[in-house]
Amino acid sequence: MKLWSKLKPWSKRWLFGILGKDPEAVVVTFCTGDAALCRRMADEVRALVPDHRHFVVTPENWPRMRSELRRYRIGLAPVMLASADQSHDRKGVVSADALRRAAYCLAPRKILAYNSRLERHHLRPGLASYLFWRGIPLDRIYLRPWWWPWKRRDRGVIPMGYHVLQGRACSPQRKRIAVLAPYFPYPLAHGGAVRIFHLLREMAREFDVELFAFTDAKVGHALPPANATITSAAEIEAAPVLEFCARVALVEKPRYREPRWSSLLPPEVHEFRSPAMRRAIAEERRAFGFTALQVEYTQLAEYGGDVLVEHDVTFDLFDQIRRRAVAHSAVHNIARNTAWWDWFRWHRFETRAVRRYPRVVVMSNKDAELLGRNIPCTVIENGVDLERFRPQPEQPGQRLLFIGSFRHFPNVTAYRFFTERVWPLLHKSLCEQFPEMTLTVVCGPEHLTYWRAFTDSPEPAPHPRIRLLGFVADVRPLYVEANLVIVPTTVSAGTNVKVLEAMAMQRAVVSTPSGCAGLGLMHGLSVWEAETPEAFAAGVAMLIADPERRRQMALAAYGEAQRRFDWRSIGERQRDILRGFTEPRA
């Protein structure tokens, strides 16, 4: 061994000398995509391999570099797979695709591929590398369906434990009910959490309430045993809910690891299939003695109960996506087929699920019509806490506000619609008419994680006049500083809480028709509706330039919020439904 260690450097120099190459391996980074992404890729590669010589190849310098690289041994060849503007029309410049092919030929076993999310993967013969090459995210290239005949590298995890937090003391005079939710509704990070939180509080005025909720605890971290005393930060976050809930049963969300296309059921349904939750409901029904169970969200409908709350008609949301995919000629056939498959699965599952419930709660009359006349629907709109969201005087300025958690993909689509199609139209006038115009976006917790899941880029493109915020515990100061609230959702279902909050704070709203659907607002009076990028930009420009028109619209919207969207009056309708399942039947 000692002799070989001495001979190895000499033999290496001798062998590569015969081949006419330098024995020391070099790193050749091929910039075959977006320039900004390629720069970040090259910087990361230099940090990963600091002890080797680095070359950067671009479409412009490839003719010169091709001859220069012949005398080097390529030890690693990072390549950007993300699409780029084709530049082969320029004389002497090769296309990105041609440069990728050149990289594969030069170093077929040394390719370190990067995608638009800046995830990296060594390309090897096999299905995983092929999926990565076709644009599948890194965390999904090893997923295989349950019927896959060969060994699976990535398997799902189904936790089996649950634990209970004790809250408000029970009363013999109050009947007992339970609510099942796909997440713990605090903090109030998005519209669904806002609705569940406030209606739990309204239910608790008459009932003792137990909440069953899934948590996003990391897989592998054991949950405390049932009825354990918990002193972690999780219990501190639960304190506002425990003020009015008698008990909270928490179950770790399963880790579903199969391809999203591979099941006839929607993947969101699989993500919440939990034996632990079924056991918790059965055991708590005996221990706590609740007589009615309300299920929040369609993906939990398999658990059964008395009331199903359709926060949105999900198949309608996917139908909008499907129709948009069909209408856009630039959309690839695979994307069209995927959109159809998602719609078909949700339509099949949802229309069957609602038939199994004695009562279905929907957000608007439109949603009730979508489900059909034979479904026992009751409309309970979203609301707003008028005691918390109070009108505040508007300060002079040109500040826009968009609140939309990126965990809900229509908000990602809305952000891209505004920044890619509306903002450039406004940008032409920013320097002259609107020199101070800015946009603040509340993206919610872990917004980059959701952005990468729903898009092909690692993060939103930076802009000096656009401010991105993550989770904001109290959004009221943002409404106070805003002059105009925008809701640019191009696909949406249910009703948007952010519109109601803006109305309660007396801020004018520019929205797409889908963004304010189901609220019964009048265009030009209590909201400004605009569907196309040109119309949306014109609406924003008109209201920013006309403070008096903005003020009148905000006042009209505030009146609507007071009359129709107070949680207290909405809560009475919620309690009335539950009384029908807790009072003895004749």
Secondary structure, DSSP 8 states (H G I E B T S, - for coil): -HHHHHHHHHHHHHHHHHHT-EEEEEEEEE--S-HHHHHHHHHHHHHHSTTSEEEEE-TTTHHHHHHHGGGEEEEEEEEE-S-----TTSTT---HHHHHHHHHHH-TT-EEEE-TT--EEE--SSHHHHHHHTT--GGGTT---TT-SS--SS--B----EEEEE-S---TTSEEEEEEESS---S--SHHHHHHHHHHHHHTTTEEEEEEEEE---TTS----TT----SHHHHHHHHHHTT-SEEEEEE--B--S-TTS-SS-HHHHHT--HHHHHHHHHHHHHH--SEEEEESGGGGGG--SEEEESS-HHHHHHHHHHHHHH-TTS-HHHHHHHHHHHHHHHHHHHHHHHT-SEEEESSHHHHHHH-TTS-EEE----B-TTTS------SS-EEEEE--TTSHHHHHHHHHIIIIIHHHHHHHHTTT-TT-EEEEE--TTHHHHHHHHSSSSS----TTEEEE---S--HHHHHH-SEEEE--SS--S--HHHHHHHHTT--EEE-TTTTTTS---BTTTBEE--SHHHHHHHHHHHHH-HHHHHHHHHHHHHHHHHH-BHHHHHHHHHHHHHHHHS---
